Amino acid sequence: MIGDLRSMIMRGELAEGRRVPEAMLCERLGISRTPLREALKVLAAEGFIELRPNRGAIVAAVDGAAVAGLFEVKGAIERLIGLVLPERITPGEMAALEAMLQTMRDLVRDNDSSGYTVANQAFHAALAAATKNEALVQAYAGLQQKILRARFAINERPARIGRSLQDHEAIMAMLRAGAALDLAFRLEEHNRRTGAAIIAQLQAGDAGMS
């Protein structure tokens, strides 16, 4: 249920700044208000919802400054992933990443930006999981979930996903070589560029509405 609500927000089905239609959602999801409100509390903790006393739940707007902070923290985790991953990843995990990278190539070829966004998320989650550090995995997953909201709030341009794929090709090259320092740099720099591109587009959207 939480996943369903999150997807509705990320797709824009539940629009930013609008009150969450609790009665409609209860009917659609086949639940009562109590589990719905518990789910909304979880989404509020993730930054998708604002809970306002006596006013119900509001779909939160994507805040460029907050997104910048998320990418700043994620950059430090990306660097840690790069430093420890070469000595911890298994051959099976490596093969899975190679398959994910091929999927991303296919999605860029087909100009499927939404599919690429999802595949990109899965690729980085697999990198984190391969560190075998559960605390890192959980922290990283929380950041990625919040950032995914921002990714779907913008329109990914074909040139942007093409550059992203180039970054992933370089990341995999460093991982294959077992070059921990170079991998850490590549992951951190990829995170910086991705964050800058998303934030710039969010700010451009804000300017266009003003």
C-alpha positions as CSV (number, residue, x, y, z in Angstrom):
1,M,0.0,0.0,0.0
2,I,2.8,2.4,0.9
3,G,4.4,1.6,-2.4
4,D,1.2,2.3,-4.3
5,L,0.8,5.7,-2.7
6,R,4.4,6.5,-3.3
7,S,4.0,5.6,-7.0
8,M,0.9,7.8,-7.3
9,I,2.9,10.8,-6.0
10,M,5.9,10.1,-8.2
11,R,3.7,9.8,-11.3
12,G,2.0,13.0,-10.4
13,E,-1.4,11.3,-9.9
14,L,-1.4,12.9,-6.5
15,A,-0.3,16.4,-7.3
16,E,2.1,18.6,-5.3
17,G,0.5,21.0,-2.9
18,R,-2.9,19.3,-3.1
19,R,-4.7,17.7,-0.2
20,V,-4.5,13.9,-0.1
21,P,-8.0,12.5,-1.0
22,E,-8.3,10.0,1.8
23,A,-11.9,8.8,1.1
24,M,-11.0,8.2,-2.6
25,L,-7.8,6.4,-1.7
26,C,-9.5,4.2,0.9
27,E,-12.1,3.1,-1.7
28,R,-9.5,2.6,-4.4
29,L,-7.1,0.6,-2.2
30,G,-9.8,-1.2,-0.2
31,I,-8.6,-0.1,3.2
32,S,-9.9,1.9,6.1
33,R,-8.7,5.3,7.2
34,T,-6.5,3.9,10.0
35,P,-4.0,2.0,7.9
36,L,-4.1,4.8,5.3
37,R,-3.1,7.3,7.9
38,E,-0.3,5.1,9.2
39,A,1.0,4.8,5.6
40,L,0.8,8.6,5.3
41,K,3.0,8.9,8.4
42,V,5.7,6.8,6.7
43,L,5.5,8.9,3.6
44,A,5.8,12.0,5.7
45,A,9.0,10.7,7.2
46,E,10.3,10.1,3.6
47,G,9.4,13.6,2.6
48,F,6.5,12.8,0.2
49,I,3.7,14.1,2.5
50,E,3.2,17.0,4.9
51,L,1.0,16.3,7.8
52,R,-0.8,19.5,8.9
53,P,-2.8,19.6,12.1
54,N,-6.6,19.9,11.4
55,R,-5.9,20.2,7.7
56,G,-5.1,16.6,6.7
57,A,-2.2,15.5,4.6
58,I,-0.8,17.5,1.7
59,V,1.4,16.2,-1.0
60,A,4.8,17.9,-0.4
61,A,6.5,19.9,-3.1
62,V,10.0,18.9,-4.3
63,D,12.4,21.3,-2.5
64,G,15.5,22.0,-4.5
65,A,17.5,23.0,-1.4
66,A,16.5,19.8,0.4
67,V,17.4,17.7,-2.7
68,A,20.8,19.3,-2.7
69,G,21.4,18.3,0.9
70,L,20.4,14.7,0.0
71,F,22.9,14.5,-2.8
72,E,25.6,16.0,-0.5
73,V,25.2,13.2,2.0
74,K,24.8,10.6,-0.7
75,G,28.1,11.7,-2.2
76,A,29.9,10.6,1.0
77,I,28.2,7.2,0.9
78,E,29.1,6.8,-2.8
79,R,32.7,7.4,-2.0
80,L,32.6,4.7,0.8
81,I,30.9,2.3,-1.6
82,G,33.8,2.8,-4.1
83,L,36.4,2.2,-1.5
84,V,35.1,-1.1,-0.1
85,L,33.3,-2.6,-3.1
86,P,36.2,-4.1,-5.1
87,E,37.3,-6.4,-2.3
88,R,33.8,-7.4,-1.3
89,I,31.8,-8.0,-4.5
90,T,31.3,-11.6,-5.7
91,P,31.5,-12.9,-9.2
92,G,27.7,-13.4,-9.2
93,E,27.1,-9.8,-8.2
94,M,29.5,-8.6,-10.8
95,A,27.6,-10.6,-13.5
96,A,24.3,-9.1,-12.3
97,L,25.7,-5.6,-12.6
98,E,27.0,-6.3,-16.1
99,A,23.4,-7.4,-17.1
100,M,22.0,-4.3,-15.5
101,L,24.4,-2.1,-17.5
102,Q,23.3,-3.8,-20.7
103,T,19.7,-3.1,-19.9
104,M,20.6,0.6,-19.4
105,R,22.3,0.6,-22.8
106,D,19.2,-0.7,-24.4
107,L,17.0,1.9,-22.6
108,V,19.2,4.7,-23.8
109,R,19.1,3.3,-27.3
110,D,15.3,3.2,-27.1
111,N,15.2,6.7,-25.5
112,D,13.2,5.3,-22.6
113,S,14.0,7.9,-19.9
114,S,11.5,6.6,-17.3
115,G,12.8,3.0,-17.7
116,Y,16.3,4.3,-17.5
117,T,15.6,6.1,-14.2
118,V,14.2,2.9,-12.7
119,A,17.1,0.8,-14.0
120,N,19.6,3.4,-12.8
121,Q,18.1,3.2,-9.3
122,A,18.4,-0.6,-9.3
123,F,22.0,-0.5,-10.5
124,H,23.1,1.8,-7.7
125,A,21.1,-0.3,-5.1
126,A,23.0,-3.4,-6.3
127,L,26.3,-1.6,-5.8
128,A,25.4,-0.7,-2.3
129,A,24.1,-4.2,-1.5
130,A,27.4,-5.7,-2.7
131,T,29.3,-3.9,0.1
132,K,27.6,-6.3,2.6
133,N,27.2,-3.4,5.0
134,E,23.6,-3.4,6.2
135,A,23.8,0.1,7.8
136,L,25.1,1.6,4.6
137,V,22.5,-0.2,2.5
138,Q,19.6,1.1,4.7
139,A,20.9,4.6,4.7
140,Y,21.5,4.6,1.0
141,A,18.1,3.2,0.2
142,G,16.4,5.9,2.2
143,L,18.3,8.6,0.4
144,Q,17.7,7.1,-3.0
145,Q,13.9,6.8,-2.3
146,K,13.7,10.5,-1.6
147,I,15.8,11.4,-4.6
148,L,13.7,9.2,-6.9
149,R,10.8,11.6,-6.2
150,A,12.9,14.5,-7.6
151,R,14.0,12.4,-10.6
152,F,10.4,11.8,-11.6
153,A,9.5,15.5,-11.0
154,I,11.7,16.5,-13.9
155,N,11.9,15.5,-17.6
156,E,15.1,13.6,-18.2
157,R,16.5,14.8,-21.5
158,P,18.0,12.2,-24.0
159,A,21.4,13.9,-23.8
160,R,21.3,13.7,-20.0
161,I,20.7,10.0,-19.9
162,G,23.4,9.5,-22.5
163,R,25.9,11.2,-20.3
164,S,24.7,9.2,-17.4
165,L,25.3,6.0,-19.3
166,Q,28.9,7.1,-20.0
167,D,29.4,7.6,-16.3
168,H,28.1,4.1,-15.6
169,E,30.4,2.6,-18.2
170,A,33.4,4.3,-16.5
171,I,32.2,3.1,-13.1
172,M,32.0,-0.5,-14.3
173,A,35.5,-0.2,-15.9
174,M,37.0,0.9,-12.6
175,L,35.1,-1.9,-10.7
176,R,36.4,-4.5,-13.2
177,A,39.9,-3.2,-12.7
178,G,39.5,-3.4,-8.9
179,A,40.7,0.3,-8.7
180,A,39.1,1.3,-5.4
181,L,40.3,5.0,-5.3
182,D,39.3,5.6,-8.9
183,L,36.0,3.9,-8.4
184,A,35.3,6.0,-5.3
185,F,36.1,9.2,-7.4
186,R,33.9,8.1,-10.3
187,L,30.9,7.4,-8.0
188,E,31.3,10.6,-6.1
189,E,31.7,12.7,-9.2
190,H,28.7,10.9,-10.9
191,N,26.6,11.8,-7.9
192,R,27.8,15.4,-8.0
193,R,26.9,15.8,-11.7
194,T,23.6,14.1,-11.3
195,G,22.6,16.2,-8.4
196,A,23.6,19.4,-10.2
197,A,21.6,18.5,-13.3
198,I,18.5,17.6,-11.3
199,I,18.6,20.7,-9.1
200,A,19.2,23.0,-12.1
201,Q,16.1,21.6,-13.8
202,L,14.0,21.9,-10.6
203,Q,15.1,25.5,-10.2
204,A,14.4,26.2,-13.9
205,G,10.9,24.8,-13.4
206,D,10.4,27.1,-10.4
207,A,11.5,30.1,-12.4
208,G,9.1,29.2,-15.2
209,M,6.2,29.2,-12.8
210,S,7.0,32.5,-11.1
